[in-house]
């Protein structure tokens, strides 16, 4: 994203420290391919099919979902991304200013663990895409051994891209954006010609509750990127337009989410068992001609590689904020190993993919939303972040607060998280307040989490915002971290 002395090489070496102003030369328009690449996944097709099969929505209701979901979720991505240009550091490093040096370990650990699940699911889908390609091209039938080989290949490729750093991710995103756009048009043209449109338009509509729940399901993928938003805006200059950050985030995501969800809804007419299939990818080989299916799967495979690379890229920063004293590209390897182990279990044991995925999304959105509420509320009163204070983990640091914790932030985060879970319904967990109320019935547990944690944080007494030191604002150089953060 940046063409600076630090990052112009193949390997980005900068970690969680604040980026000096002299290196912050990126442009907001470079965010567009970032959020395009973050959504190039055949899972959107499967989720679009779920809107019809599981939520019983018609095409017009699916259109409403496909428009509103990226506006809501990536609007929040853009808003939190503003903190990146203010502070010039990754999201979980900036979070130290809000929660305290030790208090940040609580949401940081939960977000890190939640990323394991997100990366695992993407790795499994990538492995399924590779198996489908082998079957179409060479007639090879999937089996457990071949599946494990494909999973390993996918994870290794993801590690290489994310380990290289932001320039490698951005370059891959730009190429994938053009290719994906071209072949999506071809798939759309095929569907227009080949689809039984009277049958599509004859599908009855679902309830308002189902529409809102569907918006939450599609938006959950975007919500998972919110804590990572500053990771991709920290090379922007302080003068970058906040409106442009929000606009490019919504536009980049929406241009992919809208057609993918609608195509999935239309495909559900031809493949009604799509939403419940154990393999969420192989249907493309059945519904599309080979000359479209093969290149489209290849591009989708690249897209899923990029999604996981972006997630692991951010996870490396999160690991560093948790106290892993290793370079960022080696911190990434921790998540790579975990996704390989969990992915193997999912491919060998799970009997139904989509049900598990939707249940995971429900809980994932709540886990991330508690942090979003507190961090977003704090942005209303904090215009800058002290780079030296973020790196100073001693008791004398400005962000040490009380024993390393900000009581207001930690209390609001924990309360919002608990409240959100109580209103959440999923196949794995149902909260005690999930029934007989609008929040639970409409799947708004994650929205309730953001509002409760944010409003409570604003209401509680907080330590004053420390002024940013002149040296920190000008140079933003890292300092030593002599004291471990273990509680």
C-alpha positions in Angstrom: 0.0 0.0 0.0 2.9 2.3 0.8 5.8 3.0 -1.5 8.2 3.9 1.3 11.8 3.1 2.2 10.6 0.7 4.9 8.1 -1.3 2.8 9.1 -1.0 -0.8 11.1 -4.3 -0.6 9.7 -7.8 -0.8 9.5 -8.2 3.0 7.8 -5.7 5.3 9.8 -5.6 8.6 7.7 -3.0 10.5 5.7 -4.4 13.3 3.3 -2.9 15.8 5.3 0.3 16.3 3.9 3.6 15.0 4.7 4.4 11.4 6.8 7.6 11.1 5.1 10.4 9.2 7.8 10.4 6.5 6.7 6.8 5.5 3.0 7.5 5.5 2.6 8.2 1.8 -0.2 5.8 0.9 -3.4 6.9 -0.9 -7.0 6.2 0.2 -7.9 4.8 -3.2 -5.5 1.9 -2.5 -8.0 0.7 0.1 -10.5 -0.2 -2.7 -8.7 -3.3 -3.9 -8.0 -4.2 -0.3 -11.7 -4.7 0.5 -12.4 -6.2 -2.9 -9.8 -8.9 -2.2 -11.2 -9.4 1.3 -14.5 -10.5 -0.1 -13.5 -12.7 -3.1 -14.9 -15.9 -1.7 -17.4 -18.5 -2.9 -18.8 -18.6 0.6 -20.8 -15.5 -0.4 -22.5 -17.6 -3.1 -23.4 -20.2 -0.5 -24.6 -17.5 1.9 -26.7 -16.0 -0.8 -28.2 -19.5 -1.4 -28.9 -19.7 2.3 -31.0 -16.6 2.1 -33.4 -18.4 -0.2 -33.2 -22.0 1.2 -32.8 -21.4 4.9 -34.3 -17.9 5.4 -37.0 -18.3 2.7 -36.4 -14.9 1.1 -37.3 -14.0 -2.4 -34.9 -12.3 -4.9 -36.0 -8.8 -4.0 -35.5 -9.4 -0.3 -32.1 -10.9 -1.1 -31.3 -7.7 -3.0 -32.1 -5.7 0.1 -29.8 -7.9 2.2 -27.0 -7.7 -0.4 -27.1 -3.9 -0.4 -27.6 -3.1 3.3 -25.1 -5.7 4.8 -21.9 -4.3 3.2 -23.0 -0.7 3.9 -23.5 -1.4 7.6 -20.5 -3.7 8.2 -17.9 -1.9 5.9 -19.2 1.5 7.0 -18.0 0.4 10.5 -14.7 -0.9 8.9 -14.1 2.5 7.4 -15.0 4.4 10.6 -12.6 2.4 12.7 -10.0 2.6 9.9 -9.9 6.4 10.6 -8.0 5.5 13.8 -5.2 4.0 11.6 -4.5 7.3 9.9 -4.7 9.1 13.2 -2.3 6.8 15.1 -0.2 5.2 12.3 -0.3 1.7 14.0 -2.3 -1.6 13.8 -5.6 -1.8 15.4 -4.7 -3.9 18.4 -1.7 -1.7 19.1 -3.9 1.4 19.2 -6.2 -0.6 21.4 -3.6 -0.3 24.2 -4.4 3.4 24.5 -8.1 2.5 25.2 -7.9 -0.7 27.4 -4.4 -0.2 29.0 -1.3 -2.2 28.4 -2.6 -5.3 30.3 -6.3 -4.7 29.8 -5.7 -4.9 26.0 -4.8 -8.6 26.5 -8.4 -9.5 27.2 -10.1 -8.4 23.9 -6.8 -9.1 22.1 -6.8 -12.7 23.1 -10.5 -13.2 22.2 -10.0 -11.6 18.8 -6.9 -13.6 18.2 -8.7 -16.9 19.0 -11.7 -15.8 16.9 -9.4 -15.4 13.9 -8.3 -19.0 14.3 -11.9 -20.0 13.3 -12.1 -17.5 10.5 -8.8 -18.6 9.0 -9.7 -22.3 9.5 -12.9 -22.0 7.6 -11.3 -20.1 4.7 -8.5 -22.6 4.5 -11.0 -25.5 4.3 -13.0 -23.7 1.6 -9.7 -23.1 -0.3 -8.8 -26.8 0.0 -12.3 -27.8 -1.3 -11.8 -25.4 -4.3 -8.5 -27.1 -5.1 -10.1 -30.5 -4.9 -12.9 -29.4 -7.2 -10.4 -28.2 -9.7 -8.6 -31.5 -9.7 -11.8 -33.3 -10.2 -12.9 -31.1 -13.1 -9.5 -31.1 -14.8 -8.2 -34.6 -14.1 -11.1 -36.6 -12.8 -9.5 -37.1 -9.4 -12.0 -37.9 -6.7 -11.7 -36.3 -3.3 -10.5 -38.4 -0.4 -9.1 -37.7 3.1 -5.4 -37.9 2.1 -5.7 -35.7 -0.9 -7.8 -33.2 1.1 -5.0 -32.9 3.7 -2.5 -32.3 1.0 -4.6 -29.5 -0.5 -5.2 -28.0 2.9 -1.4 -28.0 3.6 -0.7 -26.4 0.2 -3.3 -23.7 0.9 -2.0 -22.8 4.3 1.6 -22.7 3.2 0.7 -20.3 0.3 -1.2 -18.1 2.7 1.7 -18.0 5.1 4.1 -16.9 2.3 1.9 -14.0 1.1 1.0 -12.7 4.6 4.5 -13.1 5.8 5.9 -10.9 3.0 3.8 -8.0 4.2 1.4 -5.3 3.0 2.9 -4.7 -0.4 2.6 -8.4 -1.4 -1.0 -8.4 -0.2 -1.9 -5.2 -2.0 -0.3 -6.3 -5.3 -2.1 -9.6 -5.3 -5.4 -7.8 -4.4 -5.1 -5.5 -7.4 -4.6 -8.4 -9.9 -7.3 -10.5 -8.3 -9.8 -7.6 -8.5 -9.5 -7.3 -12.3 -9.7 -11.0 -13.0 -12.5 -11.6 -10.6 -14.5 -8.8 -12.1 -14.1 -10.1 -15.6 -15.2 -13.7 -14.8 -18.0 -12.6 -12.5 -19.5 -10.9 -15.5 -19.2 -14.1 -17.5 -20.9 -16.1 -14.7 -23.6 -13.5 -14.4 -24.2 -13.6 -18.2 -24.4 -17.5 -18.0 -27.0 -17.3 -15.2 -29.1 -14.7 -17.1 -29.3 -17.0 -20.1 -29.6 -20.4 -18.3 -31.8 -19.6 -15.2 -35.4 -20.4 -15.0 -36.5 -16.9 -14.2 -40.2 -17.4 -13.8 -39.4 -20.0 -11.1 -37.0 -17.5 -9.4 -39.5 -14.7 -9.3 -42.3 -17.0 -8.2 -40.5 -17.8 -5.0 -42.5 -16.4 -2.0 -41.1 -13.8 0.3 -40.0 -14.4 3.9 -40.6 -12.4 7.0 -39.1 -9.1 8.0 -37.3 -10.8 10.8 -35.7 -13.2 8.3 -34.5 -10.2 6.2 -32.9 -8.5 9.2 -31.3 -11.8 10.3 -30.0 -12.3 6.8 -28.4 -8.9 6.9 -26.7 -9.8 10.1 -25.4 -13.1 8.6 -23.9 -11.4 5.6 -22.6 -8.4 7.6 -20.8 -10.7 10.1 -18.0 -11.3 7.6 -17.4 -7.6 7.4 -17.6 -7.2 11.2 -14.7 -9.6 11.5 -12.5 -7.1 9.6 -13.3 -4.1 11.8 -10.4 -4.5 14.4 -8.0 -5.0 11.4 -9.1 -1.8 9.6 -6.3 0.4 11.1 -3.8 -2.2 9.9 -4.5 -1.2 6.3 -4.8 2.5 6.9 -1.7 3.1 9.1 0.4 4.2 6.1 -2.1 6.9 5.2 -1.0 10.5 6.0 -2.8 12.2 8.9 -4.4 14.5 6.3 -6.1 11.7 4.5 -9.9 12.2 4.0 -12.0 10.3 6.6 -14.9 10.4 4.2 -12.8 8.7 1.5 -11.7 6.0 3.9 -15.3 5.1 4.7 -16.4 5.4 1.1 -13.7 3.2 -0.4 -14.2 0.6 2.3 -17.9 0.3 1.5 -17.4 0.5 -2.3 -14.7 -2.1 -2.4 -16.7 -4.6 -0.4 -20.1 -3.8 -1.9 -19.0 -4.3 -5.5 -18.2 -7.9 -4.6 -20.8 -8.7 -2.0 -23.8 -7.5 -4.0 -23.4 -9.6 -7.1 -22.1 -12.6 -5.3 -25.0 -12.8 -2.8 -27.5 -12.3 -5.7 -25.8 -15.0 -7.8 -26.0 -17.4 -4.9 -29.7 -16.7 -4.4 -30.3 -17.4 -8.1 -28.1 -20.5 -8.1 -30.2 -21.9 -5.2 -33.0 -22.4 -7.7 -30.9 -24.9 -9.7 -29.1 -26.4 -6.7 -31.5 -26.3 -3.8 -29.2 -28.3 -1.5 -26.4 -25.8 -1.9 -27.0 -24.2 1.5 -26.7 -27.5 3.3 -23.9 -29.1 1.3 -20.9 -30.6 3.2 -18.7 -29.2 0.5 -19.5 -25.5 -0.3 -17.5 -25.3 -3.5 -18.1 -28.4 -5.8 -21.5 -27.2 -6.9 -19.8 -24.7 -9.2 -18.5 -27.6 -11.3 -22.1 -28.8 -11.7 -23.9 -25.5 -12.4 -21.3 -23.8 -14.7 -19.7 -25.0 -18.0 -16.1 -26.1 -17.6 -14.7 -23.1 -19.6 -16.2 -20.8 -16.9 -16.0 -23.0 -13.8 -12.2 -23.6 -14.1 -11.0 -20.0 -14.3 -13.7 -18.8 -11.9 -12.6 -21.4 -9.3 -8.9 -20.4 -9.8 -9.7 -16.8 -9.2 -11.9 -17.6 -6.2 -9.1 -19.7 -4.9 -6.7 -16.8 -5.2 -9.3 -14.6 -3.5 -9.6 -17.0 -0.5 -5.8 -17.1 -0.3 -5.8 -13.3 -0.1 -8.6 -13.3 2.5 -6.6 -15.6 4.7 -3.4 -13.7 4.0 -5.0 -10.5 5.1 -6.4 -12.1 8.3 -3.0 -13.7 9.2 -1.3 -10.4 8.4 -3.4 -8.7 11.1 -3.2 -11.8 13.4 0.6 -11.3 13.4 0.2 -7.9 14.9 -2.3 -9.2 17.4 0.1 -11.9 18.5 2.8 -9.2 19.0 0.5 -7.1 21.2 -0.1 -10.2 23.3 3.6 -10.5 24.1 5.0 -12.8 21.4 8.5 -11.3 21.0 9.1 -12.3 17.4 9.1 -10.5 14.1 5.6 -10.1 12.5 6.2 -12.6 9.7 7.1 -15.3 12.3 4.1 -14.3 14.5 2.0 -15.1 11.4 3.2 -18.7 11.5 1.4 -19.4 14.8 -2.0 -18.8 13.1 -0.9 -20.8 10.1 -0.2 -23.9 12.2 -3.4 -23.5 14.1 -5.5 -23.1 11.0 -3.9 -26.3 9.6 -4.7 -28.3 12.7 -8.3 -27.1 13.0 -8.9 -27.3 9.3 -7.9 -30.9 9.3 -10.4 -31.6 12.1 -13.2 -29.8 10.2 -12.5 -31.6 6.9 -12.3 -35.0 8.5 -15.1 -34.8 11.2 -17.7 -32.2 10.2 -20.7 -33.6 8.4 -22.3 -30.2 7.3 -20.3 -27.1 6.5 -22.8 -24.3 6.2 -24.6 -24.9 9.4 -21.4 -24.8 11.3 -20.3 -21.7 9.4 -23.4 -19.7 10.2 -23.2 -20.7 13.8 -19.6 -19.6 13.9 -20.5 -16.2 12.3 -23.1 -15.5 14.9 -20.7 -15.9 17.7 -17.8 -14.2 15.8 -19.8 -11.0 15.3 -20.5 -10.7 19.0 -16.9 -11.4 20.0 -15.6 -8.6 17.7 -18.5 -6.2 18.4 -17.7 -5.7 22.1 -14.3 -4.3 21.1 -15.8 -2.2 18.3 -18.2 -0.5 20.7 -15.5 0.5 23.2 -12.9 1.4 20.7 -15.3 3.3 18.5 -16.7 5.3 21.5 -13.1 6.2 22.5 -12.5 7.6 19.0 -15.1 10.3 19.8 -12.7 11.8 22.4 -9.3 10.9 21.1 -7.8 12.5 18.0 -4.3 11.2 18.3 -2.4 8.2 19.8 1.0 8.4 21.5 3.4 6.0 19.7 5.9 6.0 22.5 3.3 5.4 25.1 1.8 2.5 23.1 5.3 0.8 23.0 6.1 1.6 26.7 4.8 -1.3 28.7 6.4 -0.2 32.0 4.4 1.1 35.0 5.5 4.6 34.1 3.9 4.5 30.7 1.0 6.9 29.9 -1.2 3.9 28.9 -0.6 1.9 32.1 -3.6 3.4 33.9 -4.6 1.3 37.0 -2.3 -1.7 37.2 -2.2 -1.8 33.4 -6.0 -1.7 33.0 -8.5 1.0 32.0 -11.4 0.1 34.3 -14.0 1.9 32.2 -12.9 0.1 28.9 -12.5 -3.4 30.4 -15.9 -3.1 32.3 -17.8 -1.9 29.2 -16.2 -4.5 27.0 -17.0 -7.4 29.4 -20.6 -6.2 30.0 -21.3 -5.7 26.3 -19.9 -9.1 25.4 -22.0 -10.9 28.1 -25.1 -9.0 27.1 -24.6 -9.7 23.4 -24.2 -13.4 24.0 -27.4 -13.5 26.1 -29.3 -12.2 23.0 -27.6 -14.5 20.5 -29.0 -17.6 18.9 -26.9 -20.2 17.0 -26.7 -23.9 16.4 -23.9 -24.1 19.0 -25.2 -21.7 21.7 -28.5 -19.9 22.6 -28.5 -17.2 25.1 -31.2 -17.0 27.8 -32.6 -13.7 26.4 -32.6 -14.8 22.8 -36.3 -15.5 22.6 -39.5 -13.4 23.0 -37.8 -10.1 22.1 -37.0 -8.1 19.0 -33.2 -8.3 19.5 -33.0 -12.0 19.7 -35.7 -12.7 17.1 -34.1 -10.4 14.5 -30.5 -11.6 15.2 -29.4 -8.3 16.5 -27.2 -9.6 19.3 -24.1 -8.1 17.7 -25.7 -4.7 17.3 -26.8 -4.8 21.0 -23.2 -5.6 21.9 -21.8 -2.5 20.1 -24.4 -0.2 21.6 -24.2 -1.5 25.2 -20.4 -1.6 25.3 -20.0 1.8 23.6 -22.7 3.7 25.7 -21.4 2.2 28.9 -17.9 3.2 28.1 -19.0 6.8 27.4 -20.9 6.9 30.7 -18.2 5.5 33.0 -15.4 7.7 34.4 -12.2 7.5 32.4 -8.6 8.6 32.8 -7.9 11.8 30.9 -6.4 11.5 27.4 -2.7 12.0 27.6 -1.2 14.7 25.3 0.9 13.2 22.5 4.6 14.0 23.0 6.2 16.1 20.2 8.8 13.4 19.6 6.2 10.7 19.3 4.1 12.7 16.8 7.1 13.7 14.7 9.3 10.6 14.7 7.1 7.8 16.0 10.1 5.7 16.7 9.8 2.5 18.9 11.1 2.2 22.4 12.2 -0.8 24.3 9.6 -3.0 26.1 11.4 -4.1 29.3 8.4 -5.4 31.2 6.3 -8.4 30.1 2.6 -7.9 29.9 1.5 -11.1 31.6 -1.2 -10.5 34.2 
